[in-house]
């Protein structure tokens, strides 16, 4: 089963509008972390935002905010006031918690990504 | 402050040749990760180190792949012999700690095996 699901292969948004990129996750751990990374056409992976499972407030970083709904296991990325430079692939990732006897601790599992295109 | 440094940025080689990818993590980071990105499989963790010791190599595809971290500031990922299906972008990432810290990625090495 997919641990991270990004259901939108591609999204389009008008410049200066807000856009939401969807991410749902699957874990039985109580402690985990959720990340969003941006990958522009140049290929590098740029960290955008982090949400811990115990954080009560939604994470925000400038124009990025994470809409964390724990009961629904969703961690959607909201980009406000889109800019042309926001056009890129966006990945949602999860770091699961510590399991007794396991080595999954700390591993990032990535979704398949969403290509965002910002139109002028 | 320098980020994660990878070399080479691009590598083109012929099937059967040995390929060595290099990574310098961010100074002070205790964890180092090697990832591979392909169109078919997306981003996959290959192996990660803590304090230069390999912790989890379950993602290493086969014996042709090996990774070392001889000191805190250097790691290599070696493929010997290389095959066309190894063509991918290989990322190195580092983090200061596992529990709460973000992993910061290098620019990647784009490998093409002919």
Interface residues (C-beta under 8 A of the other chain):
Chain A: X33 X35 X37 X43 X44 X45 X46 X47 X50 X52 X91 X93 X103 X104 X105 X106 X107 X108 X109 X110 X111 X112 X113
Chain B: X31 X33 X42 X43 X45 X48 X55 X56 X58 X89 X91 X93 X98 X99 X100 X102 X103 X104 X105 X106 X107 X108 X110
